[in-house]
Amino acid sequence: MSLSSLSIRLVAAVAIAGFGAAFAGSASAGDAAKVDPIQTSATDAEAPKTEGTVDVAKLMAPGPLPEMSIGKDDAKVTIVEYMSMTCPHCARFENTVFEPIKQKYVDTGKVRFILREFPLDSRATAAIMLARCAPKEQYFPMVSALFRAQGTWAVAEDGRAALLQMAKLAGFTQESFEACLTNQKLLDDVVATREKAAKDFGVDSTPTFFINGSKYTGEMTVEQMSAIIDAAS
């Protein structure tokens, strides 16, 4: 199965399911902030201003989890995004901005794009754990599919069943699904990634981007991110 067909199948199947409201005790895409002290960032009309810089060597140092990235390792610009799978702002970035940026800069060798976990709630944690448990080449397509279908699985009455349905389309069995979500080391590493981001780099909302070490929070348009990338090139 091709990566694009995997993404299409995952989105289509969940859309057909038509899940209901969020289950008790977990955050939906719209109310994750209600159960987590960290808030998602709102979209600003103006281009975002940098909130300072961090030590690039420290930012790029190996973390608890293997790095998930696309693009040339020696690209002039490196973007690190901290995101949560139930963050609606992250989903909008993925669904409307990421692909044009990928085509314009990543595919042409100008940008290396790194995705890191910063889950805002337990359902976001489960979703990103499943993406991590998938074969490495399916990580980005699965993340994309989960974001595109966020409005269904993230607010499903039975979140576990919703994620299981998507996971099965990505090749999981009931057994491998359960094994992934009960993998204590993976859970610990996801939590450690979030804690490191908060402690070392001041991440307290999603999405948060570091572009060659300069910090930006909140959504951006294609034009806004392009301007930042062009200036950093």
Secondary structure, 3 states (H helix, E strand, C coil): CCHHHHHHHHHHHHHHHCCCCCCCCCCCCCCHHHCCCCCCCCCCCCCCCCCCECCHHHHCCCCCCCCEEECCCCCCEEEEEEECCCCHHHHHHHHHHHHHHHHHHHCCCCEEEEEEECCCCHHHHHHHHHHHHCCHHHHHHHHHHHHHCHHHHCCCCCHHHHHHHHHHHCCCCHHHHHHHHCCHHHHHHHHHHHHHHHHHHCCCCCCEEEECCEEEECCCCHHHHHHHHHHHC
